Amino acid sequence: MRKGNKLIFFLINTIIGLYLVNYTVQFMKISEVISKFDPWIISIGGVLIIIGGINYFRVQSKRLDV
């Protein structure tokens, strides 16, 4: 993955991760416009968590191979 793509992927993960934390803790008020997209945001967050887990195990297996 290129450096620019990694940065974009990191930013998307961070934003959705903060949204999901805020969803349970509610430390910040979210506008009605954003809350209408709740199912989509939570679904995308779940997919990103799965992708992050796969990448974590890929990195761990590469470290073991060396």
Residue pairs with C-beta under 8 A, 6 or more apart in sequence:
1 9
12 48
13 48
13 52
16 41
16 44
16 45
16 48
17 45
17 48
19 30
19 41
19 45
20 41
20 42
20 45
22 28
22 30
23 38
23 42
34 41
